[in-house]
Amino acid sequence: MIKFSFIVVAIMAQFSAQAEDIKALVGGMLIDGFKDQPIQNSVVIIRDDKITAVGTVGEIEIPSAAKIISTEGMTVLPGLWDMHVHLQINGHADYKHWHSTYPPRFEKDIMPASAHQLLMAGVTSARDLGAPLEAIINIRDAINRGDIPGPTMYVSGPFIQKEPYPGTELYRWGVTDAKDARKKVKRLADAGVDVIKLIDQDQMSEAELMAVVDEAHKNNLPVVAHAHRPKEILLGLKAGVDNFEHTGLSTAPEYPPEVIAGLRERAAQMNIGPLFWTPTVEGLFNYDYVKNNPEKLDNTSWHLDLPQDIIDDIKGSIEHPERLSYFQITSKRKPTLKRKFQQLIDAGVVLLVGTDSGIPLKFHSQSTWNELDIWVREMGVSPMDAIRGATYWPSVMMKKDHEVGTITPGKYADIIAVKGDVLRYINLLQDVDMVFKHGQRVK
């Protein structure tokens, strides 16, 4: 009886070992998300959905059952985050037409296509900041179940603001007083959102603003707020906003001294964690180039999974990018961006890579690498710091750094690989060769 039991156990153990999915990424230059210098001739062992070992050739023993995947001549790095996307839109230039035509197709056609495009671009985690509640929750959960391909999504559902713009009530919720503000936030929390998105807080009463942030924090939800105007920023700081978005709508040459003083004061309070800022500069900085070089818009990567009639509609709307009213002030804002970007760095905030992906001319398949490129090529950020702004720091902001954000044993195997050295040529990220999400190779 003992001998029989031993044989059964041995057979079961052998079957279990064979059932494990073990991969070894071997030979590449590894950016792990922590070290300031890459690891040459790296080895990353993936067992099922987790990373189990990280080291170098000759240092790490590769399991005999592992499928060896060569990353020779490649940069291996954590899967990217995009901290500001909108799955409900995909580059169309006419918001009024889009939101009066396509809401019935958001969940079936448009959001799944947007998510898949992000994943193929190497984005394995993303934060959606503004969408119809039920649709975006359903898409997030469908991705998590493995029903559709996409990044791990963190979603806000509708914006919270004083009063929705006409025709936007599907994805913008207004508040009438402090009690209503708490009610709206609680409704979002009960629905299962991951973050609260707040805009135009300078149009709210202070009681309403404080109620939004307090109720969110009571429900363990971070608050993300627009930062287009100085008063928005100052009120957001007073209320305890966790993460500001954008670099300002105005053509003012810099942030005023009182804003910088407020940012410095908050950034110094490390006992409550960093103050995060998602500047979303690329869409503004690159507009002049795009309008003068519209062939860039012919890149078909953004067609992935979109029905042909929607593709044709988007193409028609952006046929003349120089005529779009959405961007007419952009050329005047562009000269202010470098100064404001540097002011944020000097004030001590932690910058996160996010793109506003989906706005006119900005496609989910291209926006993230373009943002990284502008950070490095125009804003003077080191490639390593830019990559950390798209990997490690977003995971910290969303309190997921114990799961993702670096290539570390015990974390999910969200990993991308690119031919060449991205620390020298950051724009190589426009063509990601390998994408692993939770250990499964999806590209």
N, C-alpha and C positions, 0 to 999 in steps of 0.2 A: 504493500500500500504506500509506503514511504517512497519507494523507488518510482512508482507510477506518478505520485504527486510531484516529485522532482522533475520528471520528464515533462509533465504538463506545464509546470512553471517555466522551464527552460524554453519550451516551444512558444509560450505566450510572450516571454521576454524578447525572443527573437522576432516575433511578429510585430511587437510594439516598436522595436528599433527600426524595422523595415518601414513601418507606417509613418515614422517621423519624416518630415520634409527638412532636409539639411542642405544648406547651400554655403559655399565658400566663395567670397569675392576676393580675388587674389591678384596682387601686382600693382594696383593703382596708387596714386597719390591721394591720401586720405585727409580731408578736412573734417575733424571729428566734432567741431562746434565748441570745443573748450580750449584746445591748445592754440597758441599764437602762430605756430609753425605747422605745416602739414607733415604727415607721416608718410615717408616714402616706402615703396614695396610693401604695401599694407595687406593685411588679411582681416576680413570680417566674416565671422561665422554666424549664420542665421539658422536657428532651429525653430521650425514652424513659423510663428509670427514675431519672435523675439530675437534680439541680438544676444549671443551667448559669449562671444570672445572677440577682442579687437587687439591687433598687434601687427607684427611684421613677418615676412617670409623667413622661416628658420626659427622664429621665436614661438609662433603659434602652431600647435599640432592640428592638422586638418583631419577631421574624422574620415575614416575609410569610406563611409556611406555617403559622404557629402558630394553634391553636384558642384563641380568646380566651374566658376564663371570668371573668365579672365577680364581684369580691368586694366591690363597693361596699357600704358599711354593715356590713361584716363584720370580725371579728377573724380573722386568719390566723396560725396558730401551728404549731409542730412537732407531729407525731403524739404522743399521750400514751404513756407507759409505765405499766404497773401492775406493781410489783415483788413482789407477793405474791398469786398467784391459785392456785386449785385447780380445774382443768378437770373433774376427776372428780366434783365435787359441784356442786349448783346450788340452794342455799337450803333444802333439805329439813331438817326439824328433828330427825329421828331417825337418827343415824349408824348405829346397830346395824342397823336395818331397811335402810337404804340400801346398806350394804356387804355385807349378806347377800343382797340381792336383785339389784343392778344391775351387778356387775362384768362379766358377759358382754355388757353393753350400753354399757360405758364408751367403747370405741373406736368403735363403730358409731353410737351415738346421742348420748350425753351429752357427751363431749369435743368433738366437732365443733360441737354447738349452743353450748356455752360459748364456744368460740373465736370463732364468728361473732358472738355477742352482744357480746363485747369489741370486736371490730372496728367494729361499727355504733355503739358508744359512743365511737369516736374513739381507741381504744387500738390503736396499730400495732405495739407491742412489749410483751411481757409475760413475766414469770418465774413458772413453775409450780414450787411448792415442796412437792411431796409427791404422788406418784401411782405406780401400777404401772409398772414400768420399760419393758416392751416396748410397752405401749399409748401411753404419753406420748411415747416416741421416735418411734413410728409416726405419731402425730398431728403432732408437730413437723415431721417430714420431709414429710408429705403437704401441710402448709401451705406449706412452702418450695418444693415442686414445683408448687404452684398447683392441686393436686387439690381442696382444700377451702379456704373463706375463713377467715381468722383473722389475728391479729397474728403477727409474727415471734416465735417462742417460744424461750425459754431455760429449760431444764428440769433439775430435780435428780433425778428418779426418786424412789425411796423415801427416807424419812428414815433417818438413821443415829442410833441411840440404844442405850442399854445393853440394854434388853429391850422388845420390842414389846408394846403393850397387847393383851390377848386379842381375837382376831378381826380384827386390823389387819395381820397379817403380809404381806399383799399389797403394802402401800405403806409398811411400816416394817421395817427390818432391824436386828436386835440384834447386839451384838458380845460375844464371850466373853473376849477378851484382846487385847493390842496387835497380835499377829500377825493375828488374825482381823479386827481393825479395818482394818488395811492391806489385807487381802484383799478386804474388802467395798468399800472405796473404789476399789481397783484395778478391781474388777469393774464398778463404775459408770463409771469413766473409760474402760475398754475398750468399754463399750456406747455411749459417745459423749455422756454428759451434759455440761451446760454449767456446773454448779455443784453443790457438795455441801451438803446440808441436814442440820444437826446439831441435835438437841434433847436436853433433859435431860442435858446434859453434866456436871451436878453429881452425877449418879448413876454416872458412869463413874470408873474409876481414872484418875489423872493420865497414866499410861503409855498407856492406851487413847485418851484425848482427844488427847494429843500425836501419837499415831500417825495418827489421822484427819486432823488438820490438816496434818501434815507430808506424808502421802501425797497429799493433795489438791493441795497446793502443788507437789509434785514433778511432778504431772501437769497443772500450769498451770490448776488449777481453784480459784476462790474458794470460801471456806467461809462459809455463812450459818448463824447459830445463834440459837436462842431466847434471850430475855432476860427470862424471867418472874420469876426469883429472883436476888437479889444474888450468890449463889455461882455461878450460871450465868454471869453477866456477868464476874465476876472470873476464873473459870477460863478463859472464852473469851478474855479479854484476854491472859492468860498464854500461851495456846496460839497466839495470833496469828489469831483469827477476823477476817474481813474486813468482815462486815456482820451486825449484830444485828437481830432482829425483835421487834416488839410493845413494849408499855410496862408490862409487869408484871401478873401475875395478882393480886397481893396488894392489900389495901385500905390498905396503909401509905401515909401522906400524901406521902412523897417517897423518892427514892433515898438510901441512907445515904452518909455522907461518904466512906467508903473506895471506894465505887463511883464517885462523882463524881471523886475524886482519880485513880483509875485511868483513867477516860475522858479527863480533861484531859491526863494524861501521854501516853496513846496518841495523842490528837488533835494533840499538839504535835510528834509525830514525822512531819513532812511528807515526810521523805526516803523513807518507805515508803508514802506516799499517804494520803488521807483515811481516817478511820474512818467507815463508813456505818451508818445506823440507819433501819429502816423501822418507824415507830411504830404503824401500823394502828389509829388511834384512833376512826375513824368508827363502826365497828360497836358499840363500847362507848358512845360518846357519844350516839348516836341511838336506842339501844334504848328508852329511856323514851318517846320521841316515837312510835316505831313501835307499841309495845304499846298506846298510848292513841289512836293514829290509824291503825288497821290498813288503812284504805282505800288507803294508800300501797302495800300489797302487791298490790293489784289491777291495778297497772300491767302491761299485757300484754307489755311489751318482753322480759321474761324467758321468754316462751313460744316465741320464735323458734327454729325447727328442732327443738324437743322434741316427741316423740310425745305424743298426747293422754293416754295412760294415765299417763305420767310427770308431766305437768302436773297431772293430777287428784290424783296421789299427793302431790306437793309441796304443793298447795293444802290438802289435807286435813291435812297435818302441821303447817301454820302457821295453822290456823283460829283458834287461841287463843294468840297470841304471848305473852300475859302469863303463861301457864302453863308455859313452857318452862324445864326445869331448867337448860339450858345457860346461861341468862342471869340466874338468880336472884340471883347475887352482883354482877351488873353495876351495879346502881343504887348500890351501896356503893363501887364502884371509880370511878365517874364523877367524883366530886369531886376525886380525886387526879390526874386526867389532865392538867389544865392545868399544874399544878406540875411534874409529871415531864417533860412536853413541854418546858417552859421550861428545866428543868435540863439536858436534852440539848443544847438550843441553846447555853446558857451554857458547857457543857463543851467545845464546839467540834466536835461530831460533825456530819456532813453528813446531813441528813434526806432520805429518799426516799419518794415516794408509793407506797404499797402498801396493799392492802385486806383481805387474807384472803378475797377474793371467792369465794363458793360456800358459805361456812359458813351456818348457819341464818339465814334472813331476808335474806341478802346475795346479791344477784343480779349476775351479770357485766355486765348491761346498765346498771347503775346505780351500782355501788359506787365507781368511780373518781372520778366527779364529786362524789359525796357526801363522799369523803375530802378532796378539794380544798376543798370548801365549808366543812368543819369547820376545816381549817387556817386559812382566811382569816377566817371569821366568828366562830369561837370561840377559836382559838389565837393569833390576832393576827399571823399570818404575812402579809406583803405578797402581793398577788396575783402579782406578778412572781416573787417567790422561790418561791411555791407552784408556779407553772408550771415553773420551773427544776427543782424537785424531782420533777416528772413528765416531764421532757424531757431536759435537759442532764445533770444529775447521774446519773440511771440509766444513761445511755449511757457515762459515765465509769466508773461502778462495774463495768459489764460489759465494759469495754475495747472499746466499739463507737462511741466518740465520733468516730472518723474516718469512720464510715459514716452515722450517724443522730444525732438528739438536738437538732440545730439546723437552721435553714433557711439553709444555706451552700452556695455553689457546690462541686460535686464530691461532695456527699453524696446518698444516696438521697432521693427525693422522698416522704418520709413526712410528710404535711401534712394539717391539718384546718382547717376554716373554720366560724365560728359567727356568726349574725346578732347584731349588737350588740357592746358593749364588755365583754369578759370581765374587764378590769382594774377595772371598776366593779361588774360583776355576775358574779361567778365562777360562779354557779349556772346561767348560760346554757349551760354545758357539758353540762347534762343533755339537751340536744337539739342535737347536732352536725349541721350541715347538709351539709357536704362532708367526705369522707374520701378521701385519696389514699394508697395504699400502693405504694411503689416506682414512683411515677409513674402508676399506674393508678387511675382514679377508681372506688371501690367503693361510694360512697354519694353 
